[in-house]
Structures are given as structure tokens and as C-alpha cells.
């Protein structure tokens, strides 16, 4: 007797292989789904989902009937052409070691 495999209900969430179509030949009005968009940019589908949650991210999307997310080819081209550098958080200072704090606290001031 064979047992049925559990169905993965979460869908694909990785980086898809390169697209099988020529992105440069597509007209600007064509709508691409999340998987196709991720293939064009070589991004993870998780990355696209995270970008949709961020305020002010440059890659624009639309929602069509049924709640499906689509990206216009013109929006992807504009995002790729922008080339704005990422905003990075300032580097954190390294915490002081407790061992050096203990030594300095036990030393008496010079007289």
C-alpha cells in the first residue's frame, strides 16, 4: 500500500531559474506574475513579498481580480534603471567587555 505525500500548501518561495522568455522583447504593458518577476530580477519570491510590505519601495505592483499580484514590465524596467543605492543602518558600536569594566572599576585613582 502506498501513502500519499503531504501537499505543500505554501507554494514556491525561493529564487526561480532565469526566465525562458526575452524580457527586452516584451511590451511595457505586459503583466508578469510574482514568479516571472522574481525570475527576471533573480530575486526570491520572499523578497518580492517583503518589498510589498515596505512603505516607499520602488518596485510597483497591481492587484487584479481575485487578489492576484502582478507587475508591469514598465515598472520592472523603471526599478532596474533607478539604481539607487540601498539605505543602510549605521554600524553599531561594539559593546565594551565586562572584563575591562571590572578592571577599571577596581583600580584606584592615582594620587
C-alpha positions, 0 to 999 in steps of 0.5 A: 500500500502506498501513502500519499505525500503531504501537499505543500500548501505554501507554494514556491518561495525561493529564487526561480531559474532565469526566465525562458522568455526575452524580457527586452522583447516584451511590451511595457504593458505586459503583466508578469506574475510574482514568479516571472518577476522574481525570475527576471530580477533573480530575486526570491519570491520572499523578497518580492513579498517583503518589498510589498510590505515596505512603505516607499519601495520602488518596485510597483505592483497591481492587484487584479481580480481575485487578489492576484499580484502582478507587475508591469514590465514598465515598472520592472524596467523603471526599478532596474534603471533607478539604481539607487543605492540601498539605505543602510543602518549605521554600524553599531558600536561594539559593546565594551567587555565586562572584563575591562569594566571590572578592571577599571572599576577596581583600580584606584585613582592615582594620587 
